[in-house]
Amino acid sequence: MALPLLVLCLASVSVSVTGAPPQLPDTSGIDFVLTDNLNVDQFFSLWLVFNNDEVKMSEEPFTIFAPRNNEASLKDAQNLLAQPDLVKKLLMDHIVLGLKLNLNLTGDFTITTLGGRTVNVRRINGTLYANGAKILEPRVEVPHGILVVVDNYLFPEELAPGNQTVSSDSTGHTAESLVTITADVPDSSKTTNATSFLESVNQVLSYLKSGVKVFQQFLGNSSVSQLLKDGEEYTVFVPTDHAFQRWHPIDWGFYPFSVPEFTEEIIVNHFVKGNWRQDSIKDGQKLTTLGGREIIFEKKEALETKDDARGASVSLNVNGVPVVNGDTPVENGNIMFISEVLFVDEDVVQRLHQQNKDKETPPLLAFTWMNSQFISHAYLALQKDPRFTHVTRYINLADVAPVITGHGYTFFVPTDKAFKEIGLNAKPDAYLSRGEGFKLLLNHFVPTRLYNRDFSNGQQYKTLGGKTIHVKRIGDNITLNDANIVESEVFVYNLGTMYYIDKVLFVTKDDIPETTETEATDLETSTVWTTKMPDDVETVPSELSEEGGTHPDILLEPDIAVEMISSTEASRLDGSTESDVRFESDMVIDMINSTLASRVEGRTDENNSDTVAPPEVTTIYKDVAPTEFTSTEMPENENSSNGNLNSSIPLK
């Protein structure tokens, strides 16, 4: 099958479509939650017409133009279901196979669909259109491809059955008649001055290969082409990559050019009318940019010494920013390269940062959930707020990381008061970590980032738990089901957004059963750390542990050792011979063993009778059976002679 080609200028196209089984893109990665949130689920529901076909799934990338839900269009499309071949043709005319389109391009272009129809993409007053349909979402990343959300079908006439004919060929296959489309595209031979200027600028920037790639990228995504007029000449001031890099955070933080509106404004304000050359510019001369900002030139002459010769050099600044190198003339204008970005300073970036907290990149957290940075940062933020003690303890034990990965989420966070109203404040920490409780927790997450402006009256959003949130809005008052938003747009860096609400969604007090004592124990013990040895762990053989059995460590009996060793040292000072010292050392060891043995047997020097001490103090260490609530600290020493605890020697 021939791949669709990206055609910059196409006058006409003729396509013959047969009824052979089509090769379709692999859309298995597009889930119902995404299509529902994008309001394009009605369009994808029509794909059922392919269920009875031997469809061949392509591994090639794709772009699908997905019309947003519309009752009138849906009714027309459903009327076509009686003729499934027409529905198939309608769907294939919204598919581009073999390309993941980037529609944020300067100028217009034409693309051919899988069904053979031609789509003309144009930018009008900064807004993208595909044929007559307005492009609402130019690039929604999905596995293997791109979704382009539009406000209508690309070929509305196909929704009327009378506008298409279907016949049967000699082989018995259904085949459409020859389709001929004439695209209303400007003659490529008539290139305008404005277009040629931008093309020349892009060509020069491409030749440079490095050093100005950032500006070139931003220029390609801008609407500058809509501001240029035929018959005019222009000059553009191009900042180097280093100029943009200055504003880029080292590891994490705020990058001002991550704000599209700001970037657009800055790029536009680097263009001025007129073909200005450095030698014709006067000191103090003022010009107005295409965005309405003022620039002032500063021109100075200075003596320059080079190779033992003196000469005059001229330095040119634009709003205090040096112009590097000379002029770069292009068709219908000129390029000057500058070392800084115009109209950007610390104050501007700081104000922009305060207005766009949602664009700030986060530091990488190796805890608490490495693969779920949104949950990790949201958890840390909520943990610092005393209003959210319950939701944090529930999240702490719920295994949400495998479900909530990456970025682009909205979290509706109930306050402690909301949990208390329905009795969830008294439930164990693990109550929402499994089963229906886990689903209840997931029903507070939406897999798309929502802003206040997205909450229009009647809007619906599907949660990760499978429920639907219904939005009611009157002015600035927003209700989600029956919960009120008490604090809006709490940004978790560029990962997602939180909204604080006064009720727990999708549950009432009557829905929460009372937790029995057995259930509470099961929930607690399933997550409590314990020092008890599991049954399946092999125990240490007794012959390897006898050495630490009934005899205590001499190092833990300082009174005996110190007194007896001191007496031995004193003997040496009295002039005892080496044999005498050795004899006395043997006596010390015998005395220590005798004393320890008597303590083990429950006797002391004062109690050398056969009286046996109480059983609980017959050994220095009792056998302590660890339980799940036993402290992991070592037990303190017991003095068997009097039964008192001796805590003077802690164990590390």
PATORNU-649316 format. One line per 10 residues: number of its first residue (from 1); for each residue y, z, x of C-alpha. Coordinates in Angstrom, 3 decimals. Layout:
<rs>
NUM = Y/Z/X | ... .
</rs>
This chain:
<rs>
1 = 0.000/0.000/0.000 | 3.407/-0.916/1.381 | 5.712/2.019/1.921 | 9.045/2.100/0.103 | 11.833/1.059/2.419 | 15.261/2.608/2.724 | 17.600/-0.300/2.044 | 21.292/0.067/2.768 | 22.241/-2.996/0.760 | 19.957/-4.733/-1.746 .
11 = 21.126/-7.439/-4.110 | 17.960/-7.854/-6.164 | 14.326/-6.863/-6.231 | 11.351/-8.355/-8.063 | 8.206/-6.289/-8.502 | 4.949/-6.979/-10.262 | 3.140/-3.821/-11.278 | -0.548/-3.946/-12.119 | -2.596/-1.410/-13.960 | -4.680/-0.435/-10.934 .
21 = -5.119/3.323/-10.348 | -1.899/4.466/-8.676 | -1.588/6.348/-5.435 | 0.460/9.455/-6.191 | 2.054/12.106/-3.997 | 0.254/15.390/-3.481 | 2.158/17.715/-5.818 | -0.413/20.521/-5.739 | 2.062/22.744/-3.884 | 4.647/22.571/-6.685 .
31 = 3.950/25.612/-8.871 | 5.037/26.268/-12.425 | 7.342/29.101/-11.382 | 9.486/26.745/-9.298 | 9.640/23.987/-11.912 | 10.482/26.545/-14.582 | 13.287/28.066/-12.543 | 14.667/24.615/-11.752 | 14.419/23.677/-15.444 | 12.346/20.573/-14.695 .
41 = 9.047/21.736/-16.193 | 9.328/19.321/-19.152 | 9.323/16.362/-16.749 | 6.282/17.645/-14.838 | 4.426/18.335/-18.076 | 4.324/14.544/-18.620 | 2.078/14.202/-15.557 | -0.855/15.053/-17.808 | -1.116/11.327/-18.576 | -2.773/10.881/-15.176 .
51 = -5.556/13.380/-15.937 | -8.046/10.748/-17.110 | -7.321/8.344/-14.237 | -9.019/8.049/-10.892 | -5.812/8.965/-9.150 | -5.671/8.699/-5.377 | -3.640/11.453/-3.723 | -1.498/10.309/-0.813 | -0.917/12.431/2.275 | 2.448/10.770/2.864 .
61 = 5.724/12.662/2.375 | 7.567/12.078/-0.865 | 10.778/12.490/-2.807 | 10.726/13.054/-6.562 | 13.832/12.721/-8.718 | 13.188/15.422/-11.341 | 15.332/15.309/-14.512 | 16.453/18.668/-15.829 | 15.173/19.755/-19.245 | 16.901/17.994/-22.112 .
71 = 15.760/18.243/-25.706 | 16.788/14.699/-26.641 | 15.139/13.142/-23.582 | 12.036/15.266/-24.078 | 11.667/14.037/-27.642 | 11.974/10.420/-26.492 | 9.458/10.999/-23.701 | 6.994/12.644/-26.068 | 7.263/9.636/-28.352 | 6.048/7.540/-25.427 .
81 = 2.835/9.567/-25.097 | 1.188/7.237/-27.604 | 1.564/4.582/-24.881 | 0.445/6.440/-21.718 | 0.987/3.407/-19.474 | 4.684/3.507/-20.260 | 4.808/7.195/-19.391 | 3.070/6.493/-16.082 | 5.626/3.804/-15.316 | 8.446/6.207/-16.222 .
91 = 7.104/8.843/-13.819 | 6.438/6.416/-10.974 | 10.004/5.166/-11.251 | 11.130/8.669/-10.233 | 8.930/8.825/-7.103 | 9.721/7.642/-3.595 | 6.579/7.714/-1.469 | 6.669/7.816/2.309 | 10.102/9.432/2.732 | 11.690/12.855/2.493 .
101 = 15.212/11.782/1.639 | 18.339/13.516/2.862 | 20.928/12.529/0.278 | 23.790/14.252/2.086 | 24.804/11.024/3.761 | 28.175/9.385/4.177 | 28.542/6.286/2.034 | 26.178/4.738/-0.494 | 22.597/3.559/-0.135 | 19.763/2.106/-2.184 .
111 = 16.130/3.184/-2.437 | 13.064/1.625/-4.082 | 10.733/3.799/-6.165 | 6.949/3.776/-6.336 | 7.245/1.891/-9.628 | 9.372/-0.819/-8.026 | 12.719/0.128/-9.549 | 15.924/0.444/-7.548 | 17.913/3.668/-7.314 | 21.532/3.464/-6.167 .
121 = 22.836/6.692/-4.639 | 26.626/7.023/-4.578 | 29.119/9.750/-3.856 | 32.061/9.757/-6.267 | 34.847/12.290/-5.683 | 32.479/14.389/-3.623 | 29.691/14.366/-6.243 | 26.379/12.568/-5.695 | 24.958/10.290/-8.372 | 21.620/8.498/-8.592 .
131 = 22.197/5.511/-10.868 | 24.065/7.203/-13.734 | 22.441/10.613/-13.295 | 24.368/13.403/-11.619 | 22.498/15.011/-8.711 | 22.442/18.780/-9.295 | 20.168/19.861/-6.433 | 20.052/17.264/-3.626 | 17.261/18.862/-1.599 | 14.654/21.349/-2.826 .
141 = 11.946/21.751/-0.196 | 8.358/21.757/-1.484 | 5.048/21.320/0.379 | 4.873/17.739/1.722 | 8.089/16.606/0.071 | 11.493/17.010/-1.551 | 12.612/17.490/-5.153 | 15.981/16.063/-6.174 | 17.122/17.642/-9.440 | 19.186/15.307/-11.649 .
151 = 20.761/15.847/-15.052 | 19.080/12.855/-16.717 | 16.349/10.270/-16.277 | 17.162/7.575/-13.737 | 16.275/4.822/-16.202 | 17.029/6.158/-19.701 | 16.214/2.796/-21.236 | 12.560/3.376/-20.334 | 12.488/6.211/-22.853 | 12.778/3.616/-25.657 .
161 = 9.359/1.942/-26.147 | 10.970/-1.298/-27.319 | 12.516/-1.863/-23.898 | 9.158/-2.296/-22.136 | 6.199/-4.542/-22.819 | 2.633/-3.944/-21.841 | -0.001/-6.644/-21.865 | -3.599/-6.933/-20.796 | -4.638/-9.244/-17.971 | -7.778/-11.295/-17.688 .
171 = -9.638/-8.530/-15.886 | -9.112/-6.109/-18.746 | -6.621/-3.968/-16.832 | -3.337/-3.101/-18.435 | -0.434/-4.771/-16.704 | 3.272/-4.770/-17.218 | 5.274/-7.920/-17.338 | 7.281/-8.983/-14.312 | 10.250/-6.684/-13.875 | 13.425/-8.063/-12.380 .
181 = 16.266/-5.722/-11.521 | 19.679/-6.719/-10.282 | 21.437/-3.917/-8.461 | 25.183/-3.699/-8.662 | 25.805/-3.182/-4.951 | 28.894/-4.265/-2.998 | 28.567/-7.280/-0.720 | 27.695/-5.962/2.745 | 29.777/-8.706/4.337 | 32.938/-7.184/2.904 .
191 = 33.231/-4.045/4.984 | 36.360/-2.020/4.286 | 38.689/-0.607/6.906 | 37.783/2.971/5.932 | 34.068/2.289/6.245 | 34.407/0.491/9.570 | 36.428/3.388/11.016 | 33.775/5.983/10.150 | 30.991/3.704/11.333 | 32.777/3.219/14.650 .
201 = 33.307/6.969/15.041 | 29.622/7.674/14.325 | 28.591/4.949/16.751 | 30.682/6.439/19.561 | 29.374/9.956/18.855 | 25.815/8.649/18.890 | 26.346/6.973/22.254 | 27.434/10.269/23.743 | 23.994/11.709/22.802 | 25.043/15.261/23.559 .
211 = 28.171/17.363/23.463 | 29.418/16.392/19.980 | 26.265/16.468/17.851 | 27.417/19.403/15.716 | 30.579/17.650/14.559 | 28.624/14.461/13.889 | 26.180/16.354/11.693 | 28.914/18.079/9.719 | 30.767/14.779/9.346 | 27.650/13.175/7.877 .
221 = 27.444/15.891/5.224 | 31.135/15.764/4.330 | 33.106/13.785/1.759 | 35.622/12.425/4.261 | 34.685/8.862/3.312 | 36.139/9.464/-0.154 | 39.526/10.366/1.350 | 39.928/7.322/3.594 | 41.828/4.384/2.124 | 41.607/0.697/2.859 .
231 = 44.421/-0.678/4.961 | 45.040/2.676/6.681 | 44.333/3.701/10.268 | 43.215/7.186/11.253 | 42.873/9.537/14.198 | 40.124/12.159/14.382 | 40.071/15.229/16.647 | 36.447/15.922/17.588 | 35.563/19.443/18.833 | 32.815/19.681/21.419 .
241 = 29.503/21.421/20.698 | 30.652/24.283/22.899 | 33.610/24.797/20.550 | 31.232/25.351/17.618 | 28.803/27.371/19.711 | 31.511/29.935/20.361 | 31.257/31.054/16.727 | 27.479/31.193/16.634 | 25.946/34.717/16.721 | 23.747/35.428/19.716 .
251 = 20.744/36.811/17.836 | 21.831/37.583/14.296 | 25.056/37.808/12.362 | 27.500/35.525/10.584 | 28.028/31.866/11.436 | 31.154/30.587/9.648 | 29.894/27.016/9.473 | 26.942/28.123/7.362 | 29.443/28.138/4.457 | 29.480/24.517/3.193 .
261 = 32.890/24.697/1.501 | 34.527/26.113/4.607 | 32.862/23.546/6.854 | 33.978/20.725/4.572 | 37.565/21.963/4.685 | 37.538/22.266/8.471 | 36.099/18.768/9.022 | 38.651/17.161/6.683 | 41.478/18.918/8.541 | 40.488/17.208/11.801 .
271 = 41.599/13.821/10.432 | 45.187/12.537/10.320 | 46.639/9.262/9.139 | 47.769/6.855/11.824 | 46.413/5.449/15.043 | 47.937/7.999/17.408 | 47.701/7.621/21.183 | 48.380/10.383/23.670 | 51.091/8.498/25.509 | 53.069/7.910/22.295 .
281 = 52.951/11.513/21.060 | 56.072/13.591/21.674 | 56.279/17.287/22.463 | 56.731/19.293/19.246 | 55.670/16.415/16.994 | 54.107/17.496/13.683 | 51.488/15.747/11.572 | 49.700/16.593/8.332 | 45.920/16.426/8.124 | 43.957/14.859/5.280 .
291 = 43.344/18.384/4.024 | 47.067/19.207/3.919 | 47.250/21.431/7.010 | 49.912/21.042/9.683 | 49.229/20.354/13.342 | 51.792/20.581/16.129 | 51.522/18.808/19.472 | 52.560/20.461/22.700 | 53.045/18.131/25.618 | 53.741/19.319/29.158 .
301 = 54.071/17.635/32.503 | 52.780/19.342/35.650 | 52.495/18.473/39.314 | 48.964/17.756/40.440 | 47.796/17.725/44.070 | 44.827/15.542/44.859 | 43.659/14.120/48.186 | 46.844/15.271/49.925 | 48.910/13.362/47.410 | 51.121/14.695/44.708 .
311 = 51.495/13.199/41.274 | 52.560/14.074/37.746 | 49.942/14.894/35.083 | 50.440/15.382/31.373 | 48.595/18.029/29.325 | 48.380/17.678/25.555 | 47.569/20.523/23.174 | 46.939/20.382/19.419 | 47.850/23.702/17.779 | 47.399/25.254/21.202 .
321 = 43.964/23.652/21.738 | 43.685/21.422/24.834 | 42.795/17.763/24.405 | 40.072/16.856/26.902 | 39.788/13.400/28.468 | 41.883/10.484/27.280 | 41.978/8.367/24.158 | 38.805/6.763/22.784 | 40.028/3.807/20.730 | 37.802/2.583/17.890 .
331 = 38.232/0.047/15.148 | 41.122/1.052/12.870 | 41.857/4.257/14.750 | 41.441/6.611/17.683 | 39.290/9.586/18.768 | 40.549/12.582/20.745 | 38.132/15.243/21.961 | 39.262/18.878/21.872 | 37.856/22.095/23.340 | 38.169/24.328/20.237 .
341 = 37.759/23.996/16.494 | 41.111/23.771/14.734 | 42.163/26.338/12.102 | 39.416/28.814/13.054 | 40.148/32.211/14.605 | 38.813/35.760/14.479 | 40.839/36.737/11.398 | 39.711/33.649/9.485 | 36.056/34.283/10.340 | 36.282/37.970/9.435 .
351 = 37.770/37.224/6.002 | 35.197/34.501/5.445 | 32.428/36.896/6.416 | 33.560/39.443/3.822 | 33.473/36.749/1.157 | 30.088/35.352/2.193 | 27.763/38.232/3.035 | 24.931/36.124/1.671 | 25.186/33.772/4.658 | 24.686/36.431/7.339 .
361 = 21.452/36.120/9.294 | 19.420/39.352/9.682 | 17.999/41.075/12.744 | 14.256/40.615/13.020 | 12.410/43.751/11.932 | 8.982/44.423/13.395 | 8.534/47.000/10.642 | 7.897/47.774/7.881 | 6.596/44.399/6.771 | 6.801/41.924/9.640 .
371 = 5.969/38.898/7.488 | 8.326/39.861/4.672 | 11.804/40.275/6.092 | 13.416/40.280/2.652 | 11.374/43.269/1.492 | 11.829/45.039/4.835 | 15.620/44.807/4.757 | 15.838/45.487/1.018 | 13.686/48.596/1.460 | 15.851/49.931/4.282 .
381 = 19.027/49.368/2.257 | 17.633/51.091/-0.853 | 16.217/53.961/1.184 | 19.759/54.948/2.177 | 20.903/55.103/-1.459 | 19.966/58.306/-3.362 | 19.822/56.359/-6.633 | 16.587/54.597/-5.627 | 14.083/57.216/-4.473 | 11.410/56.116/-6.965 .
391 = 11.458/52.371/-6.385 | 11.285/52.898/-2.614 | 8.273/55.206/-2.794 | 6.480/52.718/-5.033 | 7.279/49.754/-2.770 | 6.184/51.735/0.276 | 2.568/51.804/-0.937 | 2.447/48.464/-2.762 | 1.082/45.520/-0.799 | 3.951/43.168/-1.636 .
401 = 4.268/41.491/1.774 | 1.618/38.782/1.148 | 3.349/37.844/-2.132 | 7.005/37.987/-1.081 | 7.242/36.016/2.149 | 10.122/34.095/3.667 | 13.503/34.155/1.963 | 15.165/33.094/-1.268 | 14.355/35.933/-3.704 | 16.143/37.986/-6.332 .
411 = 15.148/41.627/-6.821 | 16.162/43.461/-9.998 | 16.123/47.110/-8.930 | 15.818/49.875/-11.552 | 17.661/53.115/-10.807 | 15.956/56.519/-10.688 | 17.383/57.228/-14.117 | 15.621/54.126/-15.464 | 12.271/55.340/-14.102 | 12.867/58.805/-15.566 .
421 = 13.595/57.430/-19.047 | 10.054/56.060/-19.390 | 8.260/58.771/-17.424 | 7.551/56.781/-14.280 | 9.422/59.304/-12.183 | 6.474/61.720/-12.405 | 3.766/59.224/-11.491 | 2.008/59.246/-8.092 | 3.390/57.080/-5.315 | 0.474/54.642/-5.569 .
431 = 0.859/54.152/-9.331 | 2.417/50.683/-8.967 | 0.275/49.576/-6.058 | -2.558/47.931/-7.987 | -3.591/46.384/-11.280 | -1.075/46.269/-14.105 | 1.197/48.620/-12.207 | 1.465/46.102/-9.384 | 2.264/43.338/-11.867 | 4.972/45.548/-13.335 .
441 = 6.543/45.831/-9.898 | 6.326/42.058/-9.296 | 8.007/41.427/-12.637 | 11.242/42.588/-11.015 | 11.201/39.721/-8.479 | 12.257/36.102/-9.098 | 11.308/33.527/-6.417 | 14.772/32.019/-6.183 | 18.122/33.357/-5.062 | 20.396/33.946/-8.044 .
451 = 24.140/34.455/-8.016 | 26.307/35.912/-10.739 | 27.319/32.401/-11.757 | 23.669/31.514/-12.468 | 23.402/34.001/-15.345 | 24.468/31.867/-18.273 | 23.746/32.909/-21.842 | 20.254/31.823/-22.909 | 19.042/31.164/-19.359 | 15.441/32.105/-18.554 .
461 = 13.772/32.971/-15.263 | 10.076/33.372/-14.481 | 9.102/36.419/-12.420 | 6.429/36.731/-9.728 | 4.407/38.791/-12.176 | 4.343/35.948/-14.708 | 6.831/37.314/-17.244 | 10.033/35.617/-18.400 | 13.460/37.218/-18.091 | 15.897/36.246/-20.856 .
471 = 19.588/36.327/-20.016 | 22.306/37.322/-22.463 | 25.868/37.022/-21.328 | 29.119/37.841/-23.089 | 32.016/37.517/-20.706 | 31.219/39.570/-17.637 | 28.567/41.681/-19.408 | 25.083/40.520/-18.429 | 21.856/41.728/-20.038 | 18.383/40.916/-18.730 .
481 = 16.021/41.429/-21.646 | 17.412/44.831/-22.691 | 18.509/45.998/-19.225 | 22.139/45.985/-18.153 | 23.224/44.982/-14.666 | 25.130/47.954/-13.263 | 25.836/46.413/-9.842 | 25.798/42.698/-9.030 | 25.177/40.578/-5.971 | 23.975/43.103/-3.430 .
491 = 23.221/40.634/-0.673 | 20.283/41.192/1.649 | 21.681/39.033/4.444 | 20.754/35.386/3.834 | 17.301/36.408/2.614 | 18.002/37.185/-1.023 | 19.995/39.173/-3.541 | 19.518/42.465/-5.374 | 20.873/43.447/-8.787 | 20.798/47.099/-9.827 .
501 = 19.718/47.572/-13.449 | 19.574/50.569/-15.807 | 16.085/49.946/-17.247 | 12.614/49.104/-16.008 | 11.781/45.608/-17.238 | 8.897/44.739/-19.576 | 7.816/48.330/-20.272 | 8.697/51.212/-22.573 | 7.845/54.890/-22.548 | 5.020/54.299/-25.020 .
511 = 3.422/51.811/-22.630 | 3.014/54.396/-19.875 | -0.205/56.426/-20.353 | -0.352/59.986/-19.180 | -2.079/60.222/-15.833 | -5.200/62.372/-15.956 | -5.978/64.828/-13.196 | -8.862/62.643/-12.005 | -6.705/59.496/-11.930 | -3.961/61.326/-10.064 .
521 = -6.467/62.541/-7.498 | -7.899/59.035/-7.081 | -4.442/57.561/-6.593 | -3.394/60.190/-4.078 | -6.605/60.306/-2.066 | -6.736/56.529/-1.843 | -3.667/56.534/0.356 | -3.486/60.006/1.999 | -4.212/60.202/5.713 | -7.039/62.568/6.633 .
531 = -8.541/63.993/9.795 | -12.001/64.288/8.248 | -14.628/62.314/10.122 | -16.021/59.461/7.975 | -19.747/59.590/7.225 | -20.408/56.258/8.917 | -18.990/57.372/12.283 | -21.636/58.398/14.837 | -21.315/62.015/15.953 | -21.306/63.097/19.612 .
541 = -24.786/64.223/20.771 | -25.120/68.003/21.114 | -26.172/67.834/24.746 | -22.814/66.277/25.578 | -20.841/69.001/23.821 | -22.703/72.139/24.939 | -20.351/72.722/27.836 | -17.540/73.453/25.442 | -19.685/75.667/23.211 | -19.780/79.507/23.280 .
551 = -17.942/80.119/26.564 | -14.160/79.830/26.423 | -12.197/78.029/29.112 | -11.311/80.370/31.982 | -7.856/78.756/32.085 | -7.204/80.214/28.633 | -8.026/83.765/29.890 | -5.166/84.385/32.333 | -5.460/88.209/32.411 | -9.001/88.159/33.845 .
561 = -8.488/85.354/36.329 | -5.123/86.506/37.631 | -6.167/90.151/38.142 | -9.403/89.354/39.935 | -8.078/86.514/42.078 | -5.122/88.679/43.036 | -7.499/91.396/44.255 | -9.297/88.823/46.390 | -6.055/87.709/47.989 | -5.168/91.333/48.682 .
571 = -8.440/91.751/50.555 | -7.470/88.960/52.896 | -4.191/90.647/53.637 | -6.058/93.886/54.547 | -7.862/92.029/57.346 | -11.176/91.401/55.646 | -13.486/88.957/57.367 | -14.329/85.557/55.968 | -17.771/86.834/54.942 | -16.152/89.768/53.196 .
581 = -13.813/87.431/51.321 | -16.702/85.200/50.336 | -18.594/88.266/49.118 | -15.589/89.461/47.152 | -15.118/85.968/45.640 | -18.701/86.048/44.442 | -18.011/89.436/42.919 | -14.947/87.999/41.124 | -17.011/85.205/39.610 | -19.713/87.675/38.530 .
591 = -17.111/89.978/36.992 | -15.488/87.076/35.087 | -18.821/85.912/33.729 | -19.745/89.488/32.783 | -16.437/90.024/30.993 | -16.649/86.738/29.127 | -20.222/87.413/28.127 | -19.289/90.816/26.752 | -16.438/89.250/24.728 | -18.733/86.621/23.329 .
601 = -21.156/89.356/22.287 | -18.337/91.243/20.598 | -17.978/94.063/23.176 | -15.158/95.246/25.427 | -14.922/97.797/28.218 | -13.916/100.372/25.643 | -16.664/99.253/23.322 | -19.751/98.841/25.493 | -22.146/100.082/22.880 | -24.320/97.815/20.823 .
611 = -21.734/97.703/18.072 | -21.290/94.119/17.011 | -17.878/92.845/16.024 | -17.377/91.306/12.558 | -18.903/87.832/12.241 | -15.555/86.063/11.872 | -14.474/87.068/15.383 | -17.749/86.748/17.277 | -16.445/83.620/18.988 | -13.038/82.634/20.223 .
621 = -13.025/79.410/18.172 | -14.307/79.301/14.674 | -15.817/76.098/13.364 | -13.008/74.645/11.279 | -14.164/71.971/8.886 | -11.248/69.509/8.598 | -10.246/68.449/5.136 | -7.943/65.653/4.053 | -5.073/68.133/3.893 | -5.844/69.786/7.255 .
631 = -3.053/69.582/9.799 | -3.742/67.434/12.813 | -2.393/70.238/15.057 | -4.983/72.145/17.061 | -5.794/75.687/15.775 | -4.239/78.557/17.675 | -6.352/80.821/19.895 | -7.941/83.889/18.417 | -8.323/87.031/20.469 | -11.847/88.179/19.593 .
641 = -11.287/91.684/20.796 | -8.863/92.569/18.032 | -9.008/89.631/15.629 | -5.296/88.805/16.098 | -3.977/85.307/16.668 | -2.686/84.573/20.135 | -0.135/81.736/19.999 | 1.249/82.195/23.500 | -0.651/79.165/24.873 | -0.117/76.073/22.730 .
651 = -2.457/73.132/23.028 | -0.891/69.756/23.632 .
</rs>
